[in-house]
Every structure is written in C-alpha cells, then in structure tokens.
Amino acid sequence: KQEWQILEFLYEHVGQLCEFEEILQDVYEDNPDDVGNGAWIRESGRPKVNAAIRRLRRKLEPNPKHPRYIFTEREHGYRLEV
C-alpha cells in the first residue's frame, strides 16, 4: 500500500524533486504515530522510502538498475519522469 501512495505522490509532483521528508509526511500523515518526530523521519523513514522505491522500480522499470521513470536525487529524494 505504501509504495502505491509514494507513486501517487511522485505522480502528483511529476518532474519535481520530492524530498524524503515530503514523501514521508504525505504517506504517513494518516497515522502520526508512524511519523513521530523529525528524528524518526531522518533515521527510520529513509530506509522505508528506499525499500518502497526499490519495489516500485521492480514493478515499473524495464531495467530497475537503469531507471527511466523514478530517479534518485542523492541525499534528497526522488523524481518521477513520464
């Protein structure tokens, strides 16, 4: 479920950098206990987003190691191109 929420968020911001914190706030806003505070976002949130992006790439990309659609912006977040 979370990976599709992330994809929807990226699609709503197609062509733009989506920072980790923005993605986490959007995906977890319905359950504030999951977000907690800024420390949670920095320490626990990034691996969750990264794992969801890996799963999305496996499902959407012709070659996940050479993405065409979901690009990593190192240390910042992700960008969707369609």
QUINORQUI-V152878 format. One record per residue. PHI is phi as a letter, one per 20 degrees, with the letter a starting at -180 (NA if undefined). OMEGA is omega in whole degrees, -180 to 180 (NA if undefined). Layout:
phi=PHI omega=OMEGA
phi=PHI omega=OMEGA
This chain:
phi=NA omega=-176
phi=f omega=-179
phi=f omega=179
phi=f omega=175
phi=f omega=177
phi=f omega=179
phi=f omega=178
phi=f omega=179
phi=f omega=179
phi=f omega=-179
phi=f omega=178
phi=f omega=-179
phi=c omega=-175
phi=g omega=180
phi=n omega=-178
phi=d omega=172
phi=f omega=174
phi=d omega=-177
phi=f omega=-179
phi=g omega=-176
phi=f omega=179
phi=f omega=180
phi=f omega=-178
phi=f omega=179
phi=f omega=-179
phi=f omega=-175
phi=f omega=-174
phi=d omega=-176
phi=f omega=179
phi=f omega=-179
phi=c omega=-176
phi=g omega=178
phi=f omega=178
phi=f omega=-178
phi=e omega=179
phi=m omega=-178
phi=b omega=-179
phi=g omega=179
phi=f omega=178
phi=f omega=-179
phi=g omega=-177
phi=f omega=-172
phi=e omega=-175
phi=e omega=-173
phi=f omega=-178
phi=g omega=178
phi=f omega=178
phi=f omega=178
phi=f omega=-180
phi=g omega=180
phi=f omega=179
phi=f omega=178
phi=f omega=177
phi=g omega=179
phi=f omega=178
phi=f omega=180
phi=f omega=178
phi=f omega=-178
phi=e omega=-170
phi=d omega=-173
phi=e omega=173
phi=f omega=177
phi=c omega=-175
phi=g omega=180
phi=f omega=178
phi=c omega=-172
phi=f omega=174
phi=d omega=-171
phi=d omega=-177
phi=d omega=-176
phi=d omega=176
phi=e omega=170
phi=d omega=-171
phi=g omega=178
phi=m omega=-178
phi=c omega=-177
phi=r omega=-175
phi=c omega=179
phi=c omega=177
phi=d omega=174
phi=c omega=178
phi=c omega=NA
